[in-house]
Amino acid sequence: MNAHVGPTPDSPLVHLRGIRTVWWLSKFIRDPVGCICDAYRLAQLCVSDHPLPWGRKHKNVFAFGPDFNRAVLGDTATFHTTAQIAGGPSDSPMRRVRHGLTAMNGDEHRQQRQLVMPLFAKSAVDGYWDAGVRMTESLLKEWPADGAIDVWVQMRRLTLRTSSHILYGREDQATAEAIGEMIYDLLEHTFSPFVSVLPINLPGTPYRRLQRAASRLEETLWATIERRRKTPTDRPDVLDMLSQAHAAGHMSDAALLGQATILFGASYETQANAMTWTLFLLAQHPGIARQLLDELTGELHGSPPTIEQLERLPFLDAVIKESMRILPTVPYTVRSVSTPTELGGVALTPGDRVVCSHYVTHHMPEIYADPAQFNPHRWFTIKPSSYEYFPFSAGQRVCIGRYMALMLMKVSLAMIMQRCRLFMLPGTSVNRSVQVTMGPKGGMTMRCVPQDGCFASSAVRGNIHEMVDLSTQPATVVATRVNVNVPERAVDAPIAENTKSLR
């Protein structure tokens, strides 16, 4: 299945009915990104009726392009967000722990967002810099001097530690990470296909395991909150601040539990996937990797970047922007219609679903020249609108943690790049997997060696080729030599030759 966006759609509107809708639903479940791209090739607005003869006859609408992004994401009164975590019985732990910002709408969302926003203001986020440095340094010490690592697992470990520290930093590291692991376990159970197909609370079912995971998390969070209230501190972490808002009557029980869960989940999964894809793209584009390392070593000389130095690393910023454009960790967004409305000439009623796609928009050739090419240099000449480039969503629901995520990614990437050279082994299969966020299916195994500047790409397999053009390098890249001690002949040596000396 081809996930290149391709040319302009054949028509402005296509309406799918009957058995065709069942086929589209099954395709969306198997491969959301491939399905969305196929829908865009059919029409700018692709409408699918309810696929089953029973149940409410709501429509599913795929709406593509900046104008539709603005119409849907910019109108929070008409188009409501949907919960990203599966529900449970009324007044159940599952209902409470999922009741964070991503599941809220209207006045409740506005009020709760205002409460939480100061935790992610620039002045507060700059204080998290030391956690990013310490957690990255700790992880790098665990990596082999010369050996294979699963980069996806390692990036999840890094973001688990960092997010746990920021949200639950008053706990010792092991306890904070244990809470983070419980939230991760909850999210893993949530995205089991059997949970949505068979939502029956019987012993042995995935749905029962999901409800139990929610109960364990709720009990642990409440016990932690109660213990903290008995021992106040003058250096509160995020959980303390949420607890204080709850004690002052500004948050319900469900909102407190939901924010503590969702804020962690949102930061953990998206950062891990974004870092993994960025390291992969750099490994496959030697000229860009050389230029980035040259900038880093010239400014940092092997040290972690300070907050001030991050402003003096424009190519690092461009690399991350381009990575999140070409392989956005959230490839699509779903909104539910709350009141009767019209979109592109299609009448919508409450309960209808509208899908907007970050991935499709980021791959539109009319917005981004050669969209399948990883080219950070484009960011020195373009300035897309917030509905043309929106890796952190757009409108009033833009991610409040975007500055923190970017700061932590820049710090970690700068440290990793100066310390290690990561490269793919030839023949490795790289495929996408989408469960709200998009990551590499089955992980991302790479070889890790001390940084020597010998960047070279490898031939890989998989549907990554549907998303990124790995056959050419951007013409604008200047392959500058990195100031490291590498023999002249080794810099552009094929990876097959390099690996012989690494075994």
C-alpha positions in Angstrom: 0.0 0.0 0.0 1.5 3.3 -1.1 1.5 6.1 1.5 2.9 8.8 -0.8 0.3 11.5 -1.0 0.6 11.9 -4.7 -1.1 14.4 -7.0 -4.2 16.4 -6.5 -7.3 14.2 -5.7 -9.4 13.1 -8.7 -12.5 15.0 -7.4 -13.5 17.3 -4.5 -16.0 14.8 -3.0 -16.5 11.1 -3.0 -19.3 9.3 -1.1 -18.7 5.6 -0.1 -21.8 3.5 0.5 -22.7 -0.2 1.1 -20.2 -3.0 1.2 -17.5 -0.5 0.1 -17.6 1.1 3.6 -16.8 -2.2 5.3 -13.8 -2.6 3.1 -12.6 1.0 4.0 -13.2 0.4 7.7 -11.1 -2.8 7.6 -8.4 -1.0 5.7 -8.3 1.8 8.2 -7.9 -0.7 11.1 -5.1 -2.5 9.3 -3.2 0.6 8.1 -4.6 4.0 9.0 -1.9 6.0 7.1 -2.2 4.0 3.9 -6.0 4.2 4.1 -6.0 7.9 4.6 -3.6 8.4 1.7 -5.8 6.3 -0.6 -8.8 8.4 0.5 -7.0 11.6 -0.4 -6.2 10.3 -3.9 -9.9 9.7 -4.4 -11.1 13.1 -3.2 -10.4 16.1 -1.0 -13.5 15.2 1.0 -14.2 11.5 1.3 -17.4 10.5 3.1 -18.1 7.0 4.3 -21.5 5.8 5.6 -21.8 3.7 8.7 -20.5 0.2 7.6 -23.0 -2.0 9.6 -26.8 -2.4 9.2 -27.3 -1.9 12.9 -26.3 0.9 15.3 -26.5 4.7 14.8 -26.0 5.7 11.2 -23.2 8.2 11.7 -20.9 9.2 8.9 -17.1 9.1 8.8 -15.5 12.0 6.8 -11.9 12.3 5.7 -11.2 16.0 5.1 -7.9 17.0 3.6 -5.9 20.2 3.2 -5.2 23.4 5.2 -8.7 24.9 4.6 -10.5 21.9 6.1 -7.9 21.7 8.9 -8.8 25.3 9.8 -12.5 24.7 9.6 -12.4 21.6 11.8 -9.5 22.2 14.2 -10.3 25.9 14.5 -13.9 25.4 15.5 -13.8 23.6 18.9 -17.5 24.4 19.6 -18.7 22.4 16.7 -16.0 19.7 16.4 -15.3 18.0 19.7 -12.2 15.9 20.6 -12.8 12.3 21.2 -11.2 10.3 24.1 -8.0 8.6 23.0 -8.2 5.9 25.7 -11.0 3.3 25.7 -13.8 3.8 28.2 -15.3 1.7 30.8 -18.5 1.4 32.9 -19.9 4.6 34.2 -18.1 5.9 37.4 -15.3 3.4 36.8 -11.6 3.9 37.4 -11.1 3.7 33.6 -13.5 6.6 33.1 -11.6 8.7 35.7 -8.0 8.0 34.6 -8.8 8.9 31.0 -10.5 12.2 31.9 -7.6 14.5 31.0 -7.3 17.5 28.7 -7.5 15.3 25.5 -11.0 14.0 26.5 -12.4 17.4 27.6 -14.4 19.9 25.6 -16.1 23.3 26.1 -15.9 25.2 29.3 -14.3 22.3 31.2 -11.5 22.1 28.7 -10.8 25.9 28.8 -10.8 26.0 32.6 -8.6 23.0 33.0 -6.2 24.1 30.3 -5.8 27.4 32.1 -5.0 25.6 35.3 -2.4 23.3 33.7 -0.8 25.8 31.3 1.6 27.5 33.8 3.3 24.1 34.3 4.3 24.2 30.6 5.2 27.9 30.2 8.7 28.6 29.0 9.9 29.7 32.4 8.7 26.4 34.0 10.0 24.2 31.1 13.5 25.7 31.3 13.6 24.3 34.8 13.2 20.8 33.3 16.5 21.2 31.3 18.6 19.5 34.0 16.3 16.5 34.0 16.7 16.1 30.2 20.5 16.3 30.5 20.8 13.9 33.5 18.4 11.3 32.1 20.1 11.3 28.7 23.6 11.0 30.3 22.3 8.1 32.4 21.0 6.3 29.3 24.1 6.9 27.3 26.2 5.3 30.0 24.2 2.1 29.6 24.7 1.8 25.8 27.4 -0.5 24.5 30.6 1.0 23.2 30.1 -1.1 20.1 26.9 -3.1 19.7 23.3 -3.3 18.6 20.5 -1.5 20.4 16.8 -1.1 19.8 16.6 2.6 19.5 12.9 2.7 19.8 13.1 0.8 23.2 15.9 3.1 24.3 14.0 6.3 23.4 11.0 5.0 25.3 13.2 4.4 28.2 14.6 7.9 28.0 11.2 9.6 27.8 9.8 7.3 30.5 12.6 8.5 32.9 12.3 12.1 31.9 8.6 12.4 32.0 8.4 10.4 35.3 10.9 12.8 36.8 9.1 15.9 35.7 5.6 14.7 36.7 6.5 12.7 39.8 9.9 14.0 40.7 9.3 14.1 44.4 9.4 10.3 44.4 12.6 8.4 44.2 13.5 7.5 40.6 12.4 3.8 40.9 9.0 4.8 42.3 8.5 7.6 39.7 9.3 5.2 36.9 7.0 2.6 38.4 4.1 5.0 38.1 5.1 5.8 34.5 5.3 2.0 33.8 1.7 1.6 35.1 0.5 4.4 32.7 2.4 2.8 29.9 0.8 -0.6 30.7 -2.6 1.0 30.7 -2.0 2.5 27.3 -0.7 -0.8 25.9 -3.9 -2.6 27.0 -6.0 0.2 25.6 -4.8 -0.3 22.1 -5.3 -4.0 22.0 -7.8 -4.6 19.1 -9.6 -7.1 21.2 -10.6 -4.4 23.7 -12.7 -2.6 21.1 -13.9 -5.8 19.3 -14.8 -7.6 22.6 -15.6 -5.0 25.4 -16.7 -7.7 27.9 -15.6 -7.5 31.5 -15.0 -11.3 32.0 -12.0 -13.0 33.6 -9.2 -13.6 31.1 -10.4 -11.0 28.5 -8.2 -8.0 27.4 -11.0 -5.7 28.5 -10.9 -7.1 32.1 -7.1 -6.6 32.1 -7.6 -3.0 30.9 -10.0 -2.3 33.7 -7.7 -3.8 36.3 -4.8 -1.8 35.0 -6.9 1.4 35.5 -7.8 0.3 39.0 -4.2 -0.3 40.0 -3.2 3.1 38.6 -6.0 4.9 40.4 -5.1 3.3 43.7 -1.4 4.1 43.3 -2.0 7.7 42.3 -4.4 8.3 45.2 -2.0 6.7 47.7 0.8 8.9 46.4 -1.3 12.1 46.5 -2.5 11.4 50.1 1.0 10.7 51.3 2.3 13.9 49.7 -0.4 16.0 51.3 0.9 14.9 54.7 4.4 15.9 53.8 4.3 19.2 51.8 7.4 20.6 50.1 8.6 23.9 48.8 9.8 22.3 45.6 6.6 20.8 44.1 6.5 18.7 41.0 3.7 18.6 38.5 1.7 16.0 40.5 1.9 18.3 43.6 0.6 21.2 41.6 -2.3 19.2 40.2 -3.0 18.0 43.8 -3.0 21.6 45.1 -5.5 22.7 42.4 -7.7 19.7 43.3 -7.6 20.6 47.1 -8.6 24.2 46.2 -11.7 22.9 44.5 -10.5 23.7 40.9 -10.4 20.1 39.8 -12.7 17.1 40.3 -11.3 13.7 41.3 -11.6 12.5 37.7 -9.8 15.6 36.3 -6.9 15.2 38.8 -6.5 11.5 37.9 -7.0 12.2 34.2 -4.5 15.0 34.0 -1.9 13.0 35.9 -2.3 10.1 33.4 -2.8 11.9 30.1 0.0 14.5 30.6 2.4 11.7 31.1 1.1 9.6 28.2 1.1 12.4 25.7 4.7 13.4 26.5 6.0 9.9 26.7 4.8 8.3 23.5 5.1 11.2 21.1 8.6 12.1 22.1 9.9 8.6 22.0 8.6 8.1 18.5 9.8 11.5 17.3 13.3 10.8 18.6 13.4 7.3 17.0 12.3 8.6 13.6 14.8 11.5 13.7 17.7 9.2 14.5 16.7 6.9 11.7 16.4 9.7 9.2 19.9 11.0 10.2 21.4 7.6 9.8 20.0 7.3 6.3 21.1 10.8 5.2 24.9 11.1 5.8 25.3 14.6 4.4 22.7 16.0 6.8 24.1 14.1 9.7 27.6 15.5 9.0 26.2 19.0 8.8 24.3 18.6 12.1 27.4 17.2 13.9 29.5 20.0 12.6 27.1 22.6 14.0 26.9 20.7 17.4 30.6 20.3 17.9 31.3 23.8 16.7 29.0 25.3 19.3 29.0 22.7 22.1 32.4 21.0 21.9 31.1 17.8 23.2 29.0 19.2 26.1 25.2 19.2 26.5 23.6 22.3 25.2 22.5 25.0 27.7 19.1 26.7 27.2 20.9 29.7 25.7 22.9 27.5 23.3 19.8 25.9 21.9 19.0 29.2 20.3 22.3 29.1 18.5 21.7 25.7 16.9 19.4 26.5 13.9 20.2 23.3 11.9 19.3 21.2 14.9 15.9 23.0 15.1 15.4 22.4 11.3 16.3 18.7 11.5 13.6 18.1 14.2 11.0 20.2 12.3 11.7 18.3 9.1 11.5 14.9 10.9 8.2 15.8 12.5 6.9 17.0 9.1 7.8 13.9 7.0 7.1 11.3 9.8 4.6 13.0 12.2 4.2 11.0 15.3 0.4 11.8 15.2 -0.6 11.1 11.6 -4.2 12.0 11.9 -6.8 13.6 14.3 -10.4 12.6 14.9 -13.2 15.1 15.8 -16.8 14.4 16.6 -19.6 16.7 15.4 -21.5 18.2 18.4 -24.1 20.2 16.6 -25.6 20.1 13.0 -23.2 21.8 10.6 -21.9 21.6 7.0 -18.4 20.9 5.7 -17.5 21.2 2.1 -21.2 21.0 1.1 -21.8 17.8 3.2 -24.4 18.0 5.9 -23.2 16.7 9.2 -25.2 15.7 12.3 -24.1 15.1 15.9 -22.0 12.0 16.3 -20.5 12.1 12.8 -16.7 11.8 12.8 -14.3 13.9 10.8 -10.7 12.9 10.3 -8.0 15.5 9.5 -4.5 14.3 8.6 -1.2 15.8 9.7 0.6 13.2 7.5 -1.3 14.1 4.3 -1.0 17.8 4.8 2.7 17.5 5.5 3.2 15.6 2.2 1.2 17.9 -0.1 3.5 19.0 -2.9 1.8 22.3 -3.3 2.9 23.2 0.3 6.3 21.3 0.4 8.4 20.8 -2.7 9.6 17.2 -3.0 7.6 16.3 0.1 8.9 12.7 0.4 12.5 14.0 0.6 14.0 14.6 4.1 15.4 18.1 3.6 15.9 20.3 6.8 17.2 23.1 4.6 13.7 23.9 3.5 13.0 25.4 6.9 15.3 28.3 6.2 13.1 29.5 3.3 9.5 28.5 4.1 7.1 29.5 6.9 4.0 27.4 6.6 0.8 28.4 8.5 -0.3 26.5 11.7 -2.8 24.6 9.6 -0.2 23.6 7.0 2.4 22.3 9.6 0.9 21.1 12.8 2.8 18.2 14.4 1.4 19.3 17.8 -2.1 20.0 16.4 -3.5 23.5 15.8 -6.1 26.0 17.0 -7.2 26.3 20.6 -6.2 22.7 21.3 -2.6 22.9 20.2 -0.5 20.8 22.5 0.5 22.8 25.7 3.6 20.7 26.1 5.1 21.4 22.7 7.9 23.7 24.0 8.9 21.2 26.6 8.9 18.3 24.0 11.1 20.3 21.6 13.5 21.4 24.3 14.0 17.9 25.6 14.3 16.4 22.1 17.0 19.0 21.2 19.0 18.4 24.4 18.9 14.6 24.0 19.6 14.6 20.2 22.5 17.0 20.7 24.1 14.7 23.3 23.5 11.5 21.4 24.8 12.8 18.2 28.1 14.1 19.7 28.6 10.8 21.6 27.4 8.1 19.2 27.1 7.2 15.6 24.0 5.1 15.0 23.5 3.2 11.7 21.1 0.7 10.3 22.3 -2.8 9.3 21.7 -3.5 5.6 18.5 -5.3 4.9 16.7 -4.2 8.1 12.9 -4.0 7.7 11.4 -0.6 8.7 7.6 -0.4 8.8 5.1 1.9 10.4 2.7 1.0 13.2 -0.1 3.4 14.2 -1.9 3.3 17.6 -2.9 7.0 17.8 0.9 7.7 17.5 3.0 6.4 14.6 6.2 4.4 15.5 8.3 1.7 14.0 6.7 -1.7 13.9 8.6 -4.2 16.0 11.2 -1.6 17.1 14.2 -0.1 15.4 17.5 -2.0 15.8 20.6 0.0 15.0 24.3 -0.4 15.6 25.9 2.0 18.1 29.6 3.0 17.9 31.5 6.0 19.3 31.1 9.0 17.1 33.7 9.0 14.4 32.1 11.0 11.7 31.9 8.0 9.3 28.3 8.5 8.3 26.9 6.2 5.6 23.4 5.0 4.7 22.2 1.4 4.5 19.7 -0.3 2.2 16.6 -1.0 4.3 13.3 -2.8 3.4 9.7 -2.1 4.4 7.0 0.5 3.9 9.2 3.3 5.1 9.9 3.7 1.3 6.2 4.7 0.9 6.8 7.6 3.2 10.3 8.8 2.7 12.4 8.9 -0.5 15.6 7.2 0.5 17.0 7.0 -3.0 18.5 10.5 -3.2 20.0 13.1 -0.9 18.7 16.8 -1.0 20.7 18.8 -3.5 21.1 21.7 -1.0 23.1 19.7 1.5 26.7 20.6 1.7 28.6 17.6 2.9 31.0 19.3 5.2 33.7 17.4 7.0 33.2 17.0 10.8 36.0 18.0 13.0 36.7 14.6 14.4 39.7 12.3 14.2 38.8 10.1 11.2 41.1 9.0 8.4 40.3 10.7 5.2 39.3 7.5 3.4 36.9 6.4 6.1 34.5 9.2 5.9 32.5 8.0 2.9 33.3 4.3 3.2 30.4 2.0 2.6 28.7 0.7 5.6 29.6 -2.9 4.7 33.3 -2.1 5.1 32.8 -0.2 8.3 30.9 -3.1 10.0 33.8 -5.5 9.5 36.0 -3.6 11.9 33.1 -3.4 14.4 32.6 -7.0 14.9 
